[in-house]
Amino acid sequence: MSLLPEPARIMIVSDAWHPQVNGVVRTLSMLTDELRRDGQQVVVIGPDRFMTLPCPFYAEIRLSVAPGRRLRRMVDEFAPDALHIATEGPLGLAALRLARRRGWRFTTAYHTRFPEYLAARTGLPVSLSHAWLRRFHRHGAGTMVATASIAAELRRWGFADTKLWSRGVDAELFNPSRAIDLPYERPIFLSVGRLAVEKNLPAFLDLDLPGTRLVVGDGPARAALERRYAGPRTVFLGTRQGPDLAALFASADVFVFPSRTDTFGLVVLEALASGTPVAAFPVPGPADIIGGETPEVGILDDNLGVAALKALQLDREDCRRFAERHDWASCAALFMQHLVPTRVDGPAPD
């Protein structure tokens, strides 16, 4: 049972926020919408409120510069009943330092497998990154994670207190009824996500598949991928959002998810809600969402081409019915259960 007042004043601090386009931003946007519908008072503190510089290796991401003093003023003005630190970037670090100085309790989240991302980009050993992240998260009153597989992985790296917090899908936006006629040869194999090295796009684009491969998204690897793969049967569409994105999901024959490093894969649920079956590797994220599902709504195989072709045979109505079980209201309720009051009467628990 939550010890927060009703309604509660909830502050979420995140280095990932609008105008960025990624799974973390979509998750937090849908979460805050649900919390506000439930009567909670929610504010998200993101980089859009600060002076920023481009992130090394990923210029599209802006990092806040020296946010401490201004963040402190925002915290004082809002006076949160609960503080949630969503990311481990400059804003997350500033919020953590402020909370520790004041003796506040707070929760954190593990949205992104930064050790694997940094290893892919720089060769930095994952053990070093995990050690730093472990020190960051140990100060909180629980680290929210999207899947049981990721929770188990973090425990193996020494994370002491993980809390399962799954995801939902906007089943009204992502809906089979939004399907349109696309001017491409079928079958259409769709990929949606950030175009970056850690997303493993060549594992999809190198496949010898019939029909057309559609790639939706942007990122630092886009130019190189287009130079290597773009053509009549491999089409890069750039970023799509809202109804335009939903129409592509609903109009594809198979959604292919080549990433091996995502903590969840929100786009997997968005595809299924659109009635589109999924092909993916049997790794954390996809395996947690659809592994062992009966009837099948996706195919998990270390041979991604085999998975993509087998997925063509799956029932689209089964995909839709499965996704309808994952709603954001339940996600928001679980989030509320995991929050802790910033201040407690008497000594704070260990």
Protein Blocks (a to p, Z undefined) as FASTA:
>chain_A
ZZbdcddddddddfbdcfbdcfklmmmmmmmmmmmmnopacddddfklpccdddehilkb
ccdehkllmmmmmmmmnopabdcdfbfcfklmmmmmmmmmnopacddddfbcfklmmmmm
nopafklmmmmmmmmmmmpgcdadfbfklmmmmmmnopabdcdddddddfklmcfklpcc
dfbdcdddddeddddfklommmmmmpccehjaddedddjklmmmmmmmgcfklccebjae
hjllmmmmmmpmbdcdfbfkbfnopmlmmmmmnopacdddddehjlmmmgopacdfbdcd
fblmlmmmmmmmpcfklmmmmmmmpcfklmmmmmmmmpccfbdghjddZZ
